[in-house]
């Protein structure tokens, strides 16, 4: 989390085993129990904030090709 926050990378947080429910965004803050995420949609636009309970996150991905593409769109759009 710390690295993703410091480098301003996008992270995909998966909330179920099938990876159908996910949240994409940048880490704004985190603690032992929660992560505050600036949500970003697939078009690169900011889409509000969400607090995630760490215990409910099944897995996450950071800085994959998909996230890099959306981050580029975000830089253009915002």
C-alpha positions, 0 to 999 in steps of 0.5 A, spaced: 500 500 500 505 504 501 509 503 495 502 504 491 500 511 495 507 514 494 508 512 486 501 514 485 499 507 482 493 505 480 490 498 484 485 494 482 482 491 489 478 484 488 472 483 493 470 476 491 474 470 488 471 470 481 474 477 480 467 480 478 466 485 484 472 490 483 474 497 485 479 501 481 483 507 484 489 510 487 490 509 494 490 516 498 491 513 505 491 507 509 491 504 516 491 497 519 484 496 517 482 500 512 484 503 505 481 510 502 481 509 495 480 515 490 476 511 485 477 511 477 473 509 472 475 505 466 475 511 462 480 515 466 475 519 470 475 520 478 469 517 480 468 519 488 472 516 494 471 509 498 473 506 504 475 499 503 475 494 509 482 490 508 479 484 511 474 484 505 479 484 500 480 478 497 486 480 492 489 486 489 493 488 482 497 494 482 501 497 475 499 492 470 498 494 463 490 495 464 492 500 470 497 503 466 492 505 460 487 507 465 492 512 469 494 515 462 487 516 461 486 519 468 492 524 466 489 526 460 482 527 463 484 531 469 
